[in-house]
């Protein structure tokens, strides 16, 4: 990126910060790599490789804006059903990406974490992933959370199994089970729920992603394929988010605001306060 672009981008970021709230947690369904490649007469792997560059750009932009958590739907449980050659290519690309990008994560003070059935990944990928997680564990600026071999139903099922086991062992009584306890048994138990979910390529579905966590998440659907999704598209999504009135089941009249913030907040949900 050239100097004039950097100045322009910094200006856009400042305008965005002034115009409203920056989402603390953004989740992204990165869709359209294959269609991007097919449209150009290229093999699907070309779309995946270009998509890695987009991950780098969007991660850096989110960290610069002050986003605290960025969760990327990197590889779903269902993706294992793709042709073996494509899965093998994706695993090699994932391995190379983790290995090559760790230095950048350190330079940008970004911590890497993961959710999903990581044990189903190839051993070499697991080792590289855990090494990067260990190396970046003390970074503070932002958490980059990769959903790998992940599905929302798998996550909820695993949580139910853990809760059932605790109940059988007498650690918890069935009548004590509530939303808080379920959330504590999810893989995202250390993260707030996403404020904004972005899906690229124009598809209107959640694809088994963060099913529990997105109950009150704002959605933004972009027609742009993931390899072409850039900073300006991200800023557009955030600007759109800033225009939303997040009522959490209440009515507008309950969200009484003044210049200093919210009035009479004692009965409002914690997320708003």
C-alpha positions as CSV (number, residue, x, y, z in Angstrom):
1,X,0.0,0.0,0.0
2,X,1.4,3.4,-1.0
3,X,1.9,6.4,1.2
4,X,-1.1,8.3,-0.1
5,X,-3.3,5.2,0.4
6,X,-2.0,4.8,3.9
7,X,-2.9,8.4,4.7
8,X,-6.3,8.0,3.1
9,X,-6.9,4.7,5.0
10,X,-5.9,6.3,8.3
11,X,-8.4,9.1,7.7
12,X,-11.2,6.6,6.9
13,X,-10.4,4.8,10.2
14,X,-10.5,8.0,12.2
15,X,-13.8,8.9,10.7
16,X,-15.2,5.5,11.5
17,X,-14.0,5.7,15.1
18,X,-15.7,9.1,15.5
19,X,-18.9,8.1,13.8
20,X,-19.9,5.4,16.3
21,X,-19.1,2.3,18.2
22,X,-16.5,-0.1,16.8
23,X,-17.6,-3.7,17.3
24,X,-15.6,-5.4,20.0
25,X,-16.0,-8.8,18.3
26,X,-16.4,-9.3,14.6
27,X,-17.0,-12.8,13.2
28,X,-16.6,-13.5,9.5
29,X,-17.8,-16.3,7.2
30,X,-15.2,-16.1,4.5
31,X,-17.2,-17.4,1.4
32,X,-16.6,-17.3,-2.3
33,X,-13.0,-18.4,-2.9
34,X,-14.0,-21.1,-5.3
35,X,-16.4,-19.0,-7.2
36,X,-13.8,-16.2,-7.4
37,X,-11.4,-18.6,-9.0
38,X,-13.9,-20.2,-11.4
39,X,-15.0,-16.8,-12.6
40,X,-11.4,-16.2,-13.7
41,X,-10.9,-19.7,-15.2
42,X,-8.5,-20.6,-12.4
43,X,-8.3,-23.7,-10.2
44,X,-10.1,-23.4,-6.8
45,X,-6.8,-23.4,-4.9
46,X,-6.0,-20.0,-6.5
47,X,-9.0,-18.6,-4.8
48,X,-7.9,-20.1,-1.4
49,X,-4.4,-18.6,-1.9
50,X,-5.8,-15.2,-2.7
51,X,-8.2,-15.5,0.3
52,X,-5.1,-15.8,2.6
53,X,-4.0,-12.4,1.5
54,X,-7.4,-11.1,2.4
55,X,-7.2,-12.6,5.9
56,X,-4.0,-10.7,6.4
57,X,-5.4,-7.4,5.3
58,X,-8.7,-7.6,7.3
59,X,-6.9,-8.8,10.4
60,X,-4.5,-5.8,10.3
61,X,-7.4,-3.4,9.6
62,X,-9.4,-4.8,12.6
63,X,-6.5,-4.5,14.9
64,X,-5.9,-0.9,13.8
65,X,-9.5,0.0,14.4
66,X,-9.5,-1.3,17.9
67,X,-11.5,-4.5,17.4
68,X,-10.7,-6.8,20.3
69,X,-11.8,-10.2,18.9
70,X,-11.8,-11.4,15.3
71,X,-13.2,-14.9,14.6
72,X,-12.8,-16.3,11.2
73,X,-14.7,-19.4,9.9
74,X,-11.5,-21.0,8.4
75,X,-12.5,-24.6,7.9
76,X,-15.8,-26.2,8.8
77,X,-16.6,-29.7,9.9
78,X,-18.6,-30.0,6.6
79,X,-15.5,-29.0,4.6
80,X,-14.0,-32.5,5.3
81,X,-16.6,-33.7,2.7
82,X,-14.9,-31.8,-0.1
83,X,-12.7,-33.6,-2.7
84,X,-9.6,-35.1,-1.0
85,X,-7.3,-33.2,-3.2
86,X,-8.9,-29.9,-2.2
87,X,-8.8,-30.8,1.5
88,X,-5.1,-31.7,1.3
89,X,-4.4,-28.5,-0.5
90,X,-6.3,-26.5,2.2
91,X,-4.3,-28.2,4.9
92,X,-1.0,-27.5,3.3
93,X,-2.1,-23.9,2.8
94,X,-3.2,-23.6,6.4
95,X,0.2,-25.0,7.6
96,X,2.1,-22.6,5.4
97,X,0.0,-19.7,6.5
98,X,0.4,-20.3,10.2
99,X,4.1,-20.8,9.8
100,X,4.6,-17.7,7.7
101,X,2.3,-15.3,9.5
102,X,3.4,-15.9,13.1
103,X,6.1,-13.2,12.9
104,X,3.5,-10.7,11.7
105,X,1.2,-11.6,14.5
106,X,4.0,-10.9,17.0
107,X,4.9,-7.5,15.3
108,X,1.2,-6.5,15.4
109,X,0.7,-7.7,19.0
110,X,-2.0,-10.1,18.0
111,X,-2.8,-13.3,19.9
112,X,-3.8,-16.4,18.0
113,X,-6.4,-18.8,19.4
114,X,-8.6,-21.5,17.9
115,X,-11.9,-23.2,18.3
116,X,-13.1,-26.5,16.8
117,X,-12.2,-30.1,16.7
118,X,-8.5,-29.4,16.3
119,X,-7.5,-33.0,17.0
120,X,-9.0,-34.0,13.7
121,X,-6.4,-31.8,11.8
122,X,-3.2,-33.4,10.5
123,X,-0.5,-33.7,13.2
124,X,1.8,-31.3,11.5
125,X,-0.9,-28.6,11.3
126,X,-1.7,-29.2,15.0
127,X,1.9,-28.7,16.0
128,X,2.4,-25.5,14.0
129,X,-0.9,-24.2,15.3
130,X,-0.1,-24.9,19.0
131,X,3.4,-23.5,18.6
132,X,1.9,-20.2,17.2
133,X,-0.7,-20.1,20.0
134,X,2.0,-20.5,22.6
135,X,4.3,-18.0,21.0
136,X,1.6,-15.3,20.8
137,X,-0.2,-16.0,24.1
138,X,1.0,-12.8,25.8
139,X,0.0,-10.4,22.9
140,X,-2.6,-7.9,23.9
141,X,-3.9,-5.8,21.0
142,X,-6.4,-8.2,19.5
143,X,-7.3,-11.9,19.5
144,X,-7.4,-13.6,16.1
145,X,-9.6,-16.7,16.6
146,X,-9.6,-19.3,13.9
147,X,-12.6,-21.7,13.7
148,X,-11.0,-24.9,12.4
149,X,-12.8,-28.2,11.8
150,X,-15.7,-26.3,13.5
151,X,-19.5,-26.4,13.5
152,X,-22.0,-24.8,15.8
153,X,-23.9,-28.0,16.3
154,X,-20.7,-29.9,17.1
155,X,-19.8,-27.3,19.7
156,X,-23.3,-27.4,21.4
157,X,-23.2,-31.2,21.4
158,X,-19.8,-31.2,23.1
159,X,-21.1,-28.7,25.7
160,X,-24.1,-30.9,26.4
161,X,-21.8,-33.9,26.9
162,X,-19.7,-32.0,29.4
163,X,-22.7,-30.7,31.3
164,X,-24.2,-34.2,31.4
165,X,-20.9,-35.6,32.7
166,X,-20.7,-33.0,35.4
167,X,-24.3,-33.7,36.4
168,X,-23.6,-37.5,36.6
169,X,-20.6,-36.7,38.8
170,X,-22.8,-34.6,41.1
171,X,-20.9,-31.3,40.2
172,X,-24.1,-29.7,39.0
173,X,-27.8,-30.4,39.5
174,X,-30.1,-30.5,36.4
175,X,-32.2,-27.6,37.8
176,X,-29.1,-25.4,38.0
177,X,-28.4,-25.6,34.3
178,X,-29.0,-22.2,32.7
179,X,-27.7,-20.1,29.8
180,X,-24.6,-19.0,31.7
181,X,-23.6,-22.6,32.4
182,X,-24.1,-23.6,28.8
183,X,-22.0,-20.6,27.6
184,X,-19.3,-21.6,30.0
185,X,-19.0,-25.0,28.4
186,X,-18.7,-23.7,24.9
187,X,-15.3,-23.2,23.2
188,X,-15.9,-19.5,23.1
189,X,-16.3,-19.3,26.9
190,X,-13.5,-16.7,27.2
191,X,-14.9,-14.4,24.4
192,X,-17.9,-12.1,24.3
193,X,-20.6,-12.9,21.7
194,X,-20.0,-11.3,18.3
195,X,-21.4,-7.9,17.8
196,X,-21.2,-8.1,14.0
197,X,-21.2,-11.1,11.7
198,X,-20.0,-10.5,8.1
199,X,-20.7,-13.0,5.3
200,X,-19.1,-12.5,1.9
201,X,-20.3,-13.7,-1.5
202,X,-23.9,-12.7,-1.0
203,X,-25.2,-15.9,0.7
204,X,-27.9,-15.5,3.3
205,X,-27.2,-18.3,5.7
206,X,-25.1,-18.9,8.8
207,X,-23.7,-22.3,7.7
208,X,-23.6,-23.8,11.2
209,X,-21.4,-21.1,12.5
210,X,-21.5,-19.9,16.2
211,X,-25.2,-20.9,16.5
212,X,-25.4,-20.2,20.2
213,X,-23.3,-17.0,20.2
214,X,-25.1,-15.1,17.4
215,X,-28.5,-14.8,19.1
216,X,-28.2,-11.0,19.1
217,X,-25.5,-10.5,16.6
218,X,-26.0,-7.9,13.8
219,X,-25.6,-9.4,10.3
220,X,-24.0,-7.8,7.2
221,X,-24.1,-9.6,3.9
222,X,-21.6,-8.5,1.2
223,X,-21.9,-9.5,-2.4
224,X,-18.1,-9.4,-2.7
225,X,-16.3,-12.7,-2.9
226,X,-13.8,-13.2,-0.1
227,X,-10.6,-12.8,-2.2
228,X,-11.8,-9.4,-3.3
229,X,-13.0,-8.3,0.2
230,X,-10.8,-5.4,1.4
231,X,-10.5,-2.7,4.0
232,X,-13.1,-0.5,2.4
233,X,-15.7,-3.3,2.4
234,X,-14.9,-3.9,6.1
235,X,-15.4,-0.2,6.8
236,X,-18.7,-0.3,5.0
237,X,-19.9,-3.2,7.2
238,X,-18.9,-1.4,10.4
239,X,-20.5,1.8,9.2
240,X,-23.7,-0.1,8.6
241,X,-23.4,-1.7,12.0
242,X,-23.1,1.8,13.6
243,X,-26.5,2.7,12.2
244,X,-28.3,-0.2,13.9
245,X,-30.3,0.2,17.0
246,X,-29.5,-2.8,19.2
247,X,-32.6,-3.3,21.3
248,X,-31.9,-6.9,22.7
249,X,-35.7,-7.6,22.8
250,X,-36.7,-4.2,24.2
251,X,-38.3,-1.2,22.5
252,X,-36.7,2.0,21.4
253,X,-38.2,4.0,24.2
254,X,-36.2,2.0,26.7
255,X,-32.9,3.0,25.1
256,X,-33.0,6.6,26.3
257,X,-29.8,8.3,25.5
258,X,-28.2,11.6,26.2
259,X,-24.8,13.1,25.2
260,X,-23.0,11.4,28.1
261,X,-24.5,8.0,27.4
262,X,-27.4,5.9,28.5
263,X,-29.9,7.0,31.2
264,X,-31.7,4.6,33.5
265,X,-29.5,1.7,32.5
266,X,-30.2,-0.5,35.6
267,X,-32.7,-2.6,33.7
268,X,-30.9,-2.8,30.4
269,X,-28.8,-5.9,29.4
270,X,-25.2,-5.9,30.3
271,X,-24.1,-5.8,26.6
272,X,-25.6,-2.3,26.3
273,X,-24.3,-0.9,29.5
